[in-house]
Amino acid sequence: MIGHWLNRQLQVWRPEGEPDGHGGERITYVRQPDDVRAKVDQPSASERLLAAQTDSEHTHSVYLLPTADVRRGDELRDPGTGESWRVLSVVGPSTARYRKAEAQLIQGEGEPDDG
């Protein structure tokens, strides 16, 4: 189990759509009741190379408990640091020790591009 490595508590915000009355949809993010324990890493050199070759937006790997309810499209937010990540995909190894979310850092307006 990787529980002792999960050093952050992140909020899970899930997109929900509702009709806008004009044939489109208005998306709002709704905070889910359960926060998740996580470890946020920069991707490895091989992951960065693969991301560049496939034109991916993957900037961070987020490790989670295998039971964490995190889905593609969710936003993970750290209220302590103000950082947010958009989940691009969620995968697990063949043994259920952890789940890994490939995510993109969401930069706030006016923030420097530190990657």
Steps between C-alpha positions, in 0.01 A plus 500: 500500500625849424303686766809633678618670176173688449592831661227730367125530550330608175144605433321327211286725280285327237352671192123492471312629199158658473320634192557871439163542327661567161592147392831501684615402842628693801771316696550562870742320732351347813716406797470131585440407864821300543845655468782266388848437631756543223862538399562741213813439290652654192492237222816300438726573203350209305145619579590852382649359178189291433277800577697717256481233228124463540435873549362429849432765763618272785701712746468306828441148626267479799515178705186403693365219715340226288156589641518872418202620296686706241393504134615644169380861481511559876703783649722432800554810714738567786341777710826544695713590198231613255622248240253316277534216250261376230491119487577373148487128578500258794677164490588229748766231502407133471510472880279750680766680701427847367335699221685751288336804347677672215415866544560846362586791727239775470673835521320795645485832318830689523703212646852438365548197272715283729362166368 
